[in-house]
Amino acid sequence: DAGVIQSPRHEVTEMGQEVTLRCKPISGHNSLFWYRQTMMRGLELLIYFNNNVPIDDSGMPEDRFSAKMPNASFSTLKIQPSEPRDSAVYFCASSIGQGNSPLHFGNGTRLTVT
Amino acid sequence: AQSVTQLGSHVSVSEGALVLLRCNYSSSVPPYLFWYVQYPNQGLQLLLKYTSAATLVKGINGFEAEFKKSETSFHLTKPSAHMSDAAEYFCAVLFYNQGGKLIFGQGTELSVKP
């Protein structure tokens, strides 16, 4: 089992640039989650999908943030344009989406916007 | 509404001492509760989960947690701390009526002194 795979592990970009974060969930998992982690705000749920359909995007901070899940094995989180306050670690997680099935996390993408 | 609160952002214990990390939840329905651990520069790993089958739940690495409905608590304990237990620990509650949305507490950083 390869686990949840995120890329890149680190991203450094300049303010105003577009940033795309990628996630491959565990095969067979039908729920996918994007979280953001910062010192100030802890772990925040940004958006989650069930069977490739966005269920709740109320955590997406601004219109600059968008997420897609074109198929069951791939998701992207895009920030356009990026700002320094977007600097954080972004985690993707997946689960089988039934009952109390736990989330399995990737190792995260550390984003730095200068 | 469901929520989770972790008491104490930092806990420090000596090696061999008891570890107690506190978590209280608020839920209008029987909750699904989880403890996750995060080591530096890594994603979150599941320690244990409460599923209503038993109030005392055993997890990995010698950790356990007891669900106390009367106190709305799900505290995490380990009888004897090891240096390798130093990490950040997160309590989480599952919104199972919303497709498995998982909300985390603010986290507790555990330090272990030699």
Interface residues (C-beta under 8 A of the other chain):
Chain A: V4 S31 F33 G42 L43 L45 Y48 N50 I55 D56 F91 A93 S95 G97 Q98 G99 N100 S101 P102 L103 H104 F105 G106 N107 G108
Chain B: Y32 F34 Y36 N41 Q42 G43 L44 Q45 L46 K49 T51 F90 L94 Y96 Q98 G99 G100 K101 L102 I103 F104 G105 Q106 G107
